[in-house]
Amino acid sequence: MPNVVMYTTAICPYCVRAKSLLDRKGTSFEERRIEGDRELMRQMIERSGRRTVPQIFIDDYHVGGYDDLAELDAMGKLDPLLGLAPQDEPDAIT
């Protein structure tokens, strides 16, 4: 299973949505709350080049924010990044 890290704040609705999406996938993640922690915020900005939350990383791959995560999911590209096996298609009825 890949290492998923999400930088968040307590009052961010997009953080809540991203956590919910990952929960629905059954994926565990490390949440790093940046409010009040200048060093953690600096680390997030250095890693992502962005100042907004959430910032999501799967291993060393920077996904981006919630919209980026949801887009990967809609395109069918999130499951492989999370190490989730694709669902087998049901056998055709003959």
DSSP file (Angstrom, degrees, kcal/mol; ACC not computed):
  #  RESIDUE AA STRUCTURE BP1 BP2  ACC     N-H-->O    O-->H-N    N-H-->O    O-->H-N    TCO  KAPPA ALPHA  PHI   PSI    X-CA   Y-CA   Z-CA
    1    1 A M              0   0    0      0, 0.0    82,-0.1     0, 0.0    81,-0.1   0.000 360.0 360.0 360.0 133.9    0.0    0.0    0.0
    2    2 A P        -     0   0    0      0, 0.0     2,-0.6     0, 0.0    80,-0.0  -0.275 360.0-105.4 -71.7 161.3    1.4    3.4   -0.9
    3    3 A N        -     0   0    0     26,-0.1    56,-4.0     2,-0.0     2,-0.5  -0.796  36.7-164.8 -88.5 117.4    2.1    6.1    1.7
    4    4 A V  E     -A   58   0A   0     -2,-0.6    26,-3.0    24,-0.3     2,-0.4  -0.919   7.4-177.3-109.8 126.1   -0.6    8.8    1.5
    5    5 A V  E     -Ab  57  30A   0     52,-2.5    52,-3.0    -2,-0.5     2,-0.4  -0.977   3.4-172.0-123.3 134.1    0.0   12.2    3.2
    6    6 A M  E     -Ab  56  31A   0     24,-2.9    26,-3.0    -2,-0.4     2,-0.5  -0.983  14.0-149.6-130.3 122.6   -2.5   15.0    3.2
    7    7 A Y  E     +Ab  55  32A   0     48,-2.7    48,-1.3    -2,-0.4     2,-0.2  -0.780  37.1 158.1 -86.4 129.3   -1.8   18.5    4.6
    8    8 A T  E     - b   0  33A   0     24,-2.2    26,-2.8    -2,-0.5    27,-0.5  -0.819  36.4-137.7-140.8 174.3   -5.0   20.0    6.0
    9    9 A T    >   -     0   0    0     -2,-0.2     3,-1.0    24,-0.2     6,-0.1  -0.917  32.6-113.5-131.6 165.1   -6.6   22.5    8.3
   10   10 A A  T 3  S+     0   0    0     -2,-0.3    -1,-0.0     1,-0.2     6,-0.0   0.792 111.3  44.0 -68.9 -29.3   -9.6   21.9   10.6
   11   11 A I  T 3  S+     0   0    0      4,-0.0    -1,-0.2     5,-0.0    -3,-0.0   0.142  81.2 117.3-106.6  20.8  -12.0   24.3    8.8
   12   12 A C    <>  -     0   0    0     -3,-1.0     4,-1.6     1,-0.2     3,-0.3  -0.792  44.6-165.6 -95.5 112.8  -11.3   23.3    5.2
   13   13 A P  H  > S+     0   0    0      0, 0.0     4,-2.0     0, 0.0    -1,-0.2   0.834  91.8  55.4 -66.2 -30.6  -14.4   21.8    3.4
   14   14 A Y  H  > S+     0   0    0      2,-0.2     4,-2.3     1,-0.2     5,-0.2   0.830 104.2  54.4 -70.4 -30.2  -12.2   20.5    0.5
   15   15 A C  H  > S+     0   0    0     -3,-0.3     4,-2.6     2,-0.2     5,-0.2   0.914 107.2  50.8 -64.8 -43.0  -10.0   18.7    3.1
   16   16 A V  H  X S+     0   0    0     -4,-1.6     4,-2.3     1,-0.2    -2,-0.2   0.914 111.1  48.4 -60.5 -43.7  -13.2   17.0    4.4
   17   17 A R  H  X S+     0   0    0     -4,-2.0     4,-2.4     2,-0.2    -1,-0.2   0.906 111.5  49.0 -64.5 -42.4  -14.1   16.0    0.8
   18   18 A A  H  X S+     0   0    0     -4,-2.3     4,-2.3     2,-0.2     5,-0.2   0.920 112.0  48.4 -64.7 -43.2  -10.7   14.6    0.1
   19   19 A K  H  X S+     0   0    0     -4,-2.6     4,-2.5     1,-0.2    -1,-0.2   0.906 111.3  51.3 -62.8 -40.4  -10.6   12.6    3.4
   20   20 A S  H  X S+     0   0    0     -4,-2.3     4,-2.5    -5,-0.2    -2,-0.2   0.909 109.0  50.2 -63.6 -43.0  -14.1   11.2    2.6
   21   21 A L  H  X S+     0   0    0     -4,-2.4     4,-1.4     2,-0.2    -2,-0.2   0.934 113.0  45.8 -61.2 -46.3  -13.0   10.1   -0.9
   22   22 A L  H  <>S+     0   0    0     -4,-2.3     5,-2.5     1,-0.2     4,-0.4   0.878 111.2  53.2 -66.3 -36.8  -10.0    8.3    0.5
   23   23 A D  H ><5S+     0   0    0     -4,-2.5     3,-1.4     1,-0.2    -1,-0.2   0.917 106.2  52.8 -61.8 -43.1  -12.1    6.7    3.2
   24   24 A R  H 3<5S+     0   0    0     -4,-2.5    -1,-0.2     1,-0.3    -2,-0.2   0.823 107.6  52.6 -62.0 -30.2  -14.6    5.4    0.6
   25   25 A K  T 3<5S-     0   0    0     -4,-1.4    -1,-0.3    -5,-0.2    -2,-0.2   0.571 114.7-120.4 -79.1  -9.3  -11.6    3.9   -1.2
   26   26 A G  T < 5 +     0   0    0     -3,-1.4     2,-0.5    -4,-0.4    -3,-0.2   0.759  63.5 148.0  74.6  24.5  -10.6    2.2    2.0
   27   27 A T      < -     0   0    0     -5,-2.5    -1,-0.3    -6,-0.1     2,-0.2  -0.803  41.0-142.9 -98.7 128.0   -7.2    4.0    1.9
   28   28 A S        +     0   0    0     -2,-0.5   -24,-0.3    -3,-0.1     2,-0.3  -0.589  25.4 179.2 -83.4 152.6   -5.4    5.0    5.1
   29   29 A F        -     0   0    0     -2,-0.2     2,-0.6   -26,-0.1   -24,-0.2  -0.982  31.4-116.4-150.5 157.6   -3.6    8.3    5.1
   30   30 A E  E     -b    5   0A   0    -26,-3.0   -24,-2.9    -2,-0.3     2,-0.5  -0.886  28.3-151.8 -98.0 122.1   -1.5   10.5    7.4
   31   31 A E  E     -b    6   0A   0     -2,-0.6     2,-0.6   -26,-0.2   -24,-0.2  -0.843   7.7-166.8 -97.1 126.0   -3.2   13.8    8.0
   32   32 A R  E     -b    7   0A   0    -26,-3.0   -24,-2.2    -2,-0.5     2,-0.5  -0.919   9.6-153.1-114.4 104.7   -0.8   16.7    8.8
   33   33 A R  E     -b    8   0A   0     -2,-0.6   -24,-0.2   -26,-0.2     7,-0.1  -0.665  10.8-173.3 -81.4 120.4   -2.7   19.7   10.2
   34   34 A I    >   +     0   0    0    -26,-2.8     3,-2.3    -2,-0.5     7,-0.3   0.637  42.7 114.7 -93.8 -14.8   -0.8   22.8    9.4
   35   35 A E  T 3  S+     0   0    0    -27,-0.5    -2,-0.0     1,-0.3     3,-0.0  -0.353  91.9   6.8 -63.1 132.6   -2.7   25.5   11.3
   36   36 A G  T 3  S+     0   0    0      1,-0.1     2,-0.5    -2,-0.1    -1,-0.3   0.488 108.9  99.4  78.0   2.5   -0.5   27.0   14.0
   37   37 A D    <>  +     0   0    0     -3,-2.3     4,-2.3     1,-0.2     5,-0.2  -0.809  45.3 179.2-125.2  90.7    2.6   25.0   12.8
   38   38 A R  H  > S+     0   0    0     -2,-0.5     4,-2.6     1,-0.2     5,-0.2   0.853  82.4  53.4 -60.4 -37.2    4.8   27.3   10.6
   39   39 A E  H  > S+     0   0    0      2,-0.2     4,-2.4     1,-0.2    -1,-0.2   0.917 110.0  46.7 -66.4 -42.8    7.4   24.5   10.0
   40   40 A L  H  > S+     0   0    0      2,-0.2     4,-2.3     1,-0.2    -2,-0.2   0.886 112.9  50.3 -66.0 -38.6    4.7   22.1    8.8
   41   41 A M  H  X S+     0   0    0     -4,-2.3     4,-2.5    -7,-0.3    -2,-0.2   0.915 110.2  50.1 -64.1 -42.7    3.3   24.8    6.5
   42   42 A R  H  X S+     0   0    0     -4,-2.6     4,-2.6     1,-0.2    -2,-0.2   0.913 109.9  51.2 -60.6 -42.9    6.7   25.6    5.2
   43   43 A Q  H  X S+     0   0    0     -4,-2.4     4,-2.5     2,-0.2    -1,-0.2   0.914 110.0  49.3 -60.8 -44.1    7.3   21.9    4.5
   44   44 A M  H  X S+     0   0    0     -4,-2.3     4,-2.7     2,-0.2     6,-0.4   0.930 112.8  46.6 -61.4 -46.6    3.9   21.7    2.6
   45   45 A I  H  X S+     0   0    0     -4,-2.5     4,-2.7     1,-0.2    -2,-0.2   0.900 113.0  50.0 -63.9 -41.5    4.7   24.8    0.5
   46   46 A E  H  < S+     0   0    0     -4,-2.6    -1,-0.2    -5,-0.2    -2,-0.2   0.913 116.1  41.9 -63.5 -43.1    8.2   23.5   -0.3
   47   47 A R  H  < S+     0   0    0     -4,-2.5    -2,-0.2    -5,-0.2    -1,-0.2   0.884 130.2  24.4 -70.9 -39.4    6.9   20.1   -1.3
   48   48 A S  H  < S-     0   0    0     -4,-2.7    -3,-0.2     2,-0.2    -2,-0.2   0.725  87.1-133.2-102.9 -24.9    3.9   21.2   -3.3
   49   49 A G  S  < S+     0   0    0     -4,-2.7     2,-0.3    -5,-0.4    -4,-0.2   0.588  75.4 104.6  76.3   9.6    4.7   24.8   -4.4
   50   50 A R        -     0   0    0     -6,-0.4    -1,-0.3    -5,-0.1    -2,-0.2  -0.865  59.6-157.0-124.7 156.7    1.2   25.7   -3.2
   51   51 A R        +     0   0    0     -2,-0.3     2,-0.2    -3,-0.1    -6,-0.1   0.429  67.7  89.0-109.1  -3.2   -0.2   27.5   -0.2
   52   52 A T  S    S-     0   0    0      2,-0.1    -2,-0.1    -7,-0.1     0, 0.0  -0.583  73.4 -90.9 -98.0 158.7   -3.7   26.1   -0.2
   53   53 A V  S    S+     0   0    0     -2,-0.2   -39,-0.2   -47,-0.0   -45,-0.1  -0.873  89.4  44.8-117.3 154.0   -5.0   22.9    1.5
   54   54 A P        +     0   0    0      0, 0.0     2,-0.5     0, 0.0   -46,-0.2   0.568  60.4 177.1 -78.0 157.5   -5.5   20.1    1.1
   55   55 A Q  E     -A    7   0A   0    -48,-1.3   -48,-2.7    -2,-0.1     2,-0.4  -0.997  15.1-162.2-121.5 123.1   -2.2   19.1   -0.5
   56   56 A I  E     -AC   6  64A   0      8,-2.8     7,-2.1    -2,-0.5     8,-1.3  -0.890  10.9-173.8-117.2 134.0   -2.2   15.4   -1.2
   57   57 A F  E     -AC   5  62A   0    -52,-3.0   -52,-2.5    -2,-0.4     2,-0.6  -0.986  12.6-162.2-125.6 134.9    0.8   13.2   -1.8
   58   58 A I  E >  S-AC   4  61A   0      3,-2.6     3,-2.4    -2,-0.4   -54,-0.2  -0.961  77.0 -48.2-114.6 110.5    0.8    9.5   -2.8
   59   59 A D  T 3  S-     0   0    0    -56,-4.0   -54,-0.1    -2,-0.6     0, 0.0  -0.491 123.5 -27.1  53.0-124.9    4.3    8.3   -2.0
   60   60 A D  T 3  S+     0   0    0     -2,-0.2     2,-0.5    -3,-0.1    -1,-0.3   0.420 115.0 108.2 -95.3   2.5    6.4   11.0   -3.7
   61   61 A Y  E <   -C   58   0A   0     -3,-2.4    -3,-2.6     1,-0.0     2,-0.9  -0.693  65.2-141.0 -84.1 123.7    3.7   11.9   -6.3
   62   62 A H  E     +C   57   0A   0     -2,-0.5    -5,-0.2    -5,-0.2    -2,-0.1  -0.756  20.9 179.6 -86.0 108.3    2.1   15.3   -5.7
   63   63 A V  E     -     0   0A   0     -7,-2.1     2,-0.4    -2,-0.9    -1,-0.2   0.914  30.3-142.5 -71.2 -45.2   -1.6   14.8   -6.5
   64   64 A G  E     -C   56   0A   0     -8,-1.3    -8,-2.8     4,-0.1    -1,-0.3  -0.947  41.3 -25.7 115.9-140.1   -2.6   18.4   -5.7
   65   65 A G  S  > S-     0   0    0     -2,-0.4     4,-2.2   -10,-0.2     5,-0.1  -0.153  78.5 -74.3 -99.5-165.0   -5.8   19.4   -4.0
   66   66 A Y  H  > S+     0   0    0      1,-0.2     4,-3.1     2,-0.2     5,-0.3   0.918 128.2  53.7 -61.1 -45.5   -9.3   17.8   -3.8
   67   67 A D  H  > S+     0   0    0      1,-0.2     4,-2.1     2,-0.2    -1,-0.2   0.891 110.2  48.3 -58.4 -39.2  -10.3   18.7   -7.3
   68   68 A D  H  > S+     0   0    0      2,-0.2     4,-2.3     1,-0.2    -1,-0.2   0.905 112.2  48.9 -65.6 -42.0   -7.1   17.0   -8.6
   69   69 A L  H  X S+     0   0    0     -4,-2.2     4,-2.0     2,-0.2    -2,-0.2   0.926 112.2  47.8 -63.2 -46.0   -7.8   13.9   -6.5
   70   70 A A  H  X S+     0   0    0     -4,-3.1     4,-2.6     1,-0.2    -1,-0.2   0.868 110.5  52.5 -64.6 -37.1  -11.5   13.8   -7.7
   71   71 A E  H  X S+     0   0    0     -4,-2.1     4,-2.0    -5,-0.3     6,-0.2   0.918 107.9  50.6 -65.9 -43.1  -10.4   14.2  -11.3
   72   72 A L  H  <>S+     0   0    0     -4,-2.3     5,-2.6     1,-0.2     6,-1.1   0.909 112.0  48.9 -58.3 -41.4   -7.9   11.3  -11.0
   73   73 A D  H ><5S+     0   0    0     -4,-2.0     3,-1.5     4,-0.2    -2,-0.2   0.933 110.0  50.0 -64.3 -46.4  -10.7    9.2   -9.6
   74   74 A A  H 3<5S+     0   0    0     -4,-2.6    -1,-0.2     1,-0.3    -2,-0.2   0.820 110.7  50.7 -62.7 -31.4  -13.1   10.1  -12.4
   75   75 A M  T 3<5S-     0   0    0     -4,-2.0    -1,-0.3    -5,-0.2    -2,-0.2   0.480 115.3-116.1 -85.1  -2.8  -10.5    9.2  -15.0
   76   76 A G  T < 5S+     0   0    0     -3,-1.5    -3,-0.2    -4,-0.3    -2,-0.1   0.665  87.9 110.7  77.8  15.7   -9.9    5.9  -13.4
   77   77 A K     >< +     0   0    0     -5,-2.6     4,-1.0    -6,-0.2    -4,-0.2   0.538  58.5  70.2-100.1  -8.7   -6.3    6.8  -12.5
   78   78 A L  H  > S+     0   0    0     -6,-1.1     4,-2.0     2,-0.2     5,-0.2   0.929  90.2  57.9 -76.7 -45.2   -6.6    7.0   -8.7
   79   79 A D  H  >>S+     0   0    0      1,-0.2     5,-2.7     2,-0.2     4,-0.5   0.907 105.8  49.2 -54.8 -47.1   -7.1    3.3   -7.9
   80   80 A P  H >45S+     0   0    0      0, 0.0     3,-0.9     0, 0.0    -1,-0.2   0.894 110.3  51.8 -60.8 -37.0   -3.8    2.3   -9.6
   81   81 A L  H 3<5S+     0   0    0     -4,-1.0    -2,-0.2     1,-0.2    -3,-0.1   0.852 110.7  48.6 -64.6 -32.7   -1.9    5.0   -7.6
   82   82 A L  H 3<5S-     0   0    0     -4,-2.0    -1,-0.2    -3,-0.2    -3,-0.1   0.466 117.0-114.5 -86.0  -1.6   -3.5    3.7   -4.4
   83   83 A G  T <<5 +     0   0    0     -3,-0.9     2,-0.5    -4,-0.5    -2,-0.1   0.742  64.7 150.1  75.9  22.5   -2.5    0.1   -5.2
   84   84 A L      < -     0   0    0     -5,-2.7    -1,-0.3    -6,-0.2    -2,-0.1  -0.770  48.1-121.9 -92.1 131.0   -6.1   -0.9   -5.5
   85   85 A A        -     0   0    0     -2,-0.5     3,-0.1    -3,-0.1     2,-0.0  -0.440  31.9-107.6 -68.4 140.0   -6.7   -3.8   -7.9
   86   86 A P        -     0   0    0      0, 0.0     2,-0.2     0, 0.0    -1,-0.1  -0.381  40.9 -99.4 -65.4 148.5   -9.2   -2.9  -10.7
   87   87 A Q        -     0   0    0      1,-0.1     2,-0.2    -3,-0.1    -3,-0.0  -0.477  37.5-116.8 -69.2 135.4  -12.6   -4.6  -10.3
   88   88 A D        -     0   0    0     -2,-0.2    -1,-0.1     1,-0.1     3,-0.1  -0.498  28.9-117.8 -70.3 140.1  -13.0   -7.7  -12.5
   89   89 A E        -     0   0    0     -2,-0.2     3,-0.1     1,-0.1    -1,-0.1  -0.575  35.6-102.6 -76.7 142.9  -15.7   -7.4  -15.1
   90   90 A P        -     0   0    0      0, 0.0    -1,-0.1     0, 0.0     3,-0.1  -0.324  43.5 -96.3 -64.1 147.4  -18.5   -9.8  -14.6
   91   91 A D        -     0   0    0      1,-0.1     2,-0.1    -3,-0.1    -3,-0.0  -0.366  43.9-106.7 -63.0 140.4  -18.5  -12.8  -17.0
   92   92 A A        -     0   0    0     -3,-0.1     2,-0.5     1,-0.1    -1,-0.1  -0.449  30.3-121.9 -68.4 139.9  -20.6  -12.3  -20.0
   93   93 A I              0   0    0     -2,-0.1    -1,-0.1     1,-0.1     0, 0.0  -0.732 360.0 360.0 -84.7 125.1  -23.8  -14.3  -19.9
   94   94 A T              0   0    0     -2,-0.5    -1,-0.1    -3,-0.0    -2,-0.0   0.411 360.0 360.0-112.6 360.0  -24.0  -16.6  -22.9
